[in-house]
Every structure is written in C-alpha cells, then in structure tokens.
Amino acid sequence: MTITREDFRTAWPQVVRNLAVTTHSLDRGEEYAAEAFARAAEQPEGRIDDLAAWCVAVGRRAWLDDVRRAERFGKLRYQVAQQAVAESDHDGGGSVLDDRLALLFVACDDALAVGGQLVLAMRLVCGLTTAQIAGHLGISTTTAAARLTRAKSALARRRGGFTLPDEAQRAVRLPAVLTCLAALLTVGQRDVVDPEDPTADPARDALTLAETLAAEYPREAEVIGLRACTRLALGRRPGRVRDGVALPLDEADRSAWDPVLLRAGLADVARAERLTDEPGRFVLEAAISGLHTTAVTVESTDWDAVVGLYDALLQRWPAPAVRVARLVALSRRALRDHGDLTAVENELEDLVADGPPYAARDAQLALADLAHRTGRPVEAAARYRELAGLLPEGPLAEFCRQRALR
C-alpha cells in the first residue's frame, strides 16, 4: 500500500508508543515500528483499514517471534512476553494522553539535558530524521546523532526501560515540554516561512501539540500563553511571502492574516493574563505578540509597552534571542523618537560577534535593517549580501539578495 506522509506522521507516534510500552524499550519500540511500516508498505491497496492498529499488531507479533527465537529459559520468558502484550491491549498503552503528547512527556524526562530532550522530542514526536534535526538546530549530524543516543541511554539507565510518566511526573516535566514546543515553533518560523507541504511544517506541529496540551492543562497560564503564541504566529504568517520573497512585517499583507486564529490567540492572551499574577515567559511572549497583532501598522505599535514587556521577559528568561528582540524594539522606538541608535547597534554587534549562531544571525538582520532604514545603503547592502550567503535557500535568503542589490 502507499503510505502518505500524513498517514505516517499520524500513525508513527501511536505505533512507537505502544511498542515501546510492550517491549519496555524505546529503541526496540522504534525498531519494531519501522519493521511494521515496511511490511505495511508491501501490502496490497485496501488490505489495511487502520494503519496504526495494523502496525502495532504486526510489531507485537514480530517482537514475540524474536523473544521465542531467543528463548533460553524455557517457556517462562515467552509467557511473560505474552502477558505484556495482553496488558498493553487491555490498557491501551497505559495512558489516556494523546500519543504524540505522551511521547513528548517521555522525551522531556528530567534525566536528560535540555539539548537531549529537544533532539529526542523532534525525533519521536515529529518524526524528523537526524539530518533534519541537525539542520534545524544548527549542529552537525554527528552531534545530533550523539545527543539522540545519549538521551536514549540515559532514559534506559534511569528508568530501567520505557515508561510513560504519571500525572505527578508530567507536572514536573511540563516546563521542559513547553520549552520543546516553543523551540518547535521557532524552527518552523525561521526555516519554513512559506511551507509548501503542510504535513512537513514544525510550526503547525507546535500548534497541534499546544492545542492538545491546553486541553490537558486548561488553567495553566504558561500553557495558555504558549498556545496564544502559536496561534498568533501562525495567524500572521500568511502574507509574509510574495513571489518567493520574505517580507518584513511593515510590508506584509495584513489582509491575508487568518482572522480566526488571531481572534483565538488574542482571547488566549487575555485568558493567560487572568490566570496569573506573576506572568512567566510564555504569558509575556503572548502579550508582546498580541501588541504586534492588534497594531494597525508597525509605526502605530506601542513600542514603549513592547520594550517594557521585553524588559520583564529578559528578567525571567535571559536568552540571547530575547536580547536581540528587545534591541529591535528599542531601535524602533528610537527611530520613532529620532533618538540615538549607537548603544543599540553596539550591543547588536556584540551579539553578532559572540552570540550563538541563531542570535548572531538575527542580530545581523537587525543591523542590516537599521542601516537600510537610516540611509546607509552601502553598509546595508554589504550586510544583506553576507546574510544571503549564510542563510539556507528560501524566501528569507531571497529577500536578503534583493535588498543587497538596492
């Protein structure tokens, strides 16, 4: 049968989760899932009604066959294996959580470093290959593979096998889950400005998972804040590309924005703010996104309020990306007020020189934009030319090439 990308992305987490529970091993769960999908692809069209259920059944039988062939201790071990399969059939895998969300909580085990959590989440939940993960995170394929291996080994050592977290464990892991979803959204926004294939869109995956997570935690302000961020980001994405060229926010076609997503996102902003007296990272990010969404134009944006929110965000989450975004807001306010940009540009230069790759790239974009807006065309062209050579092919690289010619 022909297995479409969408069929695979929907069924793969369900199959891996069930087989990992059955075999008590994440590696074996993936191994038998891959075997089952390979067998499914060999079946005649129309033979399989439910791809996930069929692959789970085939994977379990393959595991049982291997256990039986490797039998060294008489019938006892085989009987234990049969019992494990029966228990899995009875409890549906041990959790009522959505399969992808359950795997996300598994990937965000506190036994793992943040980098390991992110790599494992992108592999398990999103089905990305190691090469894709490396490209998205700006690391080598070897590093991504090593992180994935270490993450799986750490889980096996700490947990003694694959286990789904209970409610108390999920509460502990929730901040890491939110961080992974935010990273997934960022990857989609940076790398897939105008996705041709909606089934290969990390930002859309982030939205789907954020919706599911909010259904599980409807009164958690940070969860609702993150869902607001994903809704608003995707709601503003239409109209950001014209003829294969990315557009800056002040040139975007706002009439193309998705009003349904934007209304839902703004409602989430208000709801998240009502749920807490001490807004965290995602409530603050949602508030900033809400200000950009409700402004009729970039010039009419309340830059004083945006800067104030970034000041608060920087205290709670002092990440280089936040520093760059705050500096951009400061520059927009200075341009509005005809103020001095020297301090802002100096700090952006420091981030270009010493910041992590993604922050250095964003800082360079900010500096190029400032040179463009303040009548320094030679400097702007040089910066855009350098960026065009560094960015992956796509709308943003094409934007830089066109700006370099002005």
Secondary structure, DSSP 8 states (H G I E B T S, - for coil): ----HHHHHHHHHHHHHHHHHHHT-HHHHHHHHHHHHHHHHTS-TTS-S-HHHHHHHHHHHHHHHHHHHT--STTHHHHHHHHHHHHHHHHTTS--S-HHHHHHHHHT-TTS-HHHHHHHHHHHTT---HHHHHHHHTS-HHHHHHHHHHHHHHHHHHHSS-----HHHHHHHHHHHHHHHHHHHHHHHHH-SS-S-GGG-HHHHHHHHHHHHHHH-TT-HHHHHHHHHHHHHHHT-TTSEETTEE--GGGS-GGGS-HHHHHHHHHHHHHHHHT-SS--HHHHHHHHHHHHHH-SSSTTS-HHHHHHHHHHHHHH---HHHHHHHHHHHHHHHHHHT---HHHHHHHHHHHHHS-HHHHHHHHHHHHHHHHHTT-HHHHHHHHHHHHHHS-SSHHHHHHHHHHT-
